[in-house]
Amino acid sequence: MATWEDLVRFIRTEYRVTRVEPDEIRVVVEFEDERAQMVIVAREVLDHRDEWVQIASPCGKAAEVDLGQLLAELGDTTVVGGAVIMGDYVVIRHSLPLENLDINEFVDPLAMSAGTADLIEERYVGGGDNY
């Protein structure tokens, strides 16, 4: 997979897509426990030449989360992705270079990022399933 269009085509066949923009596609990842997690996949261009794919999954409002506890848990348990604040939200985010991207290099980080965001939401945001 070497282009943004190729990745979008793959995502459309494999995931439940909720929104498509020129440089962004949103999907819902569903889990066996009937929970679900929104994931935003976006195309980013660095230095006007290098294309990257950013996987981002919101898990709660930053004001409602004990950020110290959340970051400590992520440090102990998370291999893929990291926590950032984007606007008002805590987001689990992971980025990958698009050039020469192999499908497993996308699918596994997307699944892990969504799973981590869902776990954080369930554990630190009152157990709801809002994102």
Steps between C-alpha positions, in 0.01 A plus 500: 500500500671816388240774462235665713236392248610135534471520877155662482383227261624233742335670799167524316502122444612398850344745747169670575560845354304792646655797320737569211682825428783554249775440760303322774284194545313408819415145594342318791687201638268253671610265778369162613365648826262717292702815563613712206763765442524783249831527315610782275754413230655810346755573231775736615769648275828595665730758340278505190632159393474210748154348543406351837189331631378609841271270699316686777232378738342730760437351842368782716511867587836598644332688786325177610804270498776457759779560249780391733337165567411453134855573381650270764274215387581561133870496587461161665269334249501662156724402211326692220390862516524769757263739675465859386252778560329621184260783570301397808564125459752241603586304187699184446708571191743309282669605175647299213684595181272433202777414255543122482240447771418130537145415599594341835692817586166679484244245620676401822575857620143604415359211703739562791436875503122447494523236773715722720269799452197286584667362813600851614148626436346212694747528789545876537185659359235332706457184298301662221536424132473845345795508260 
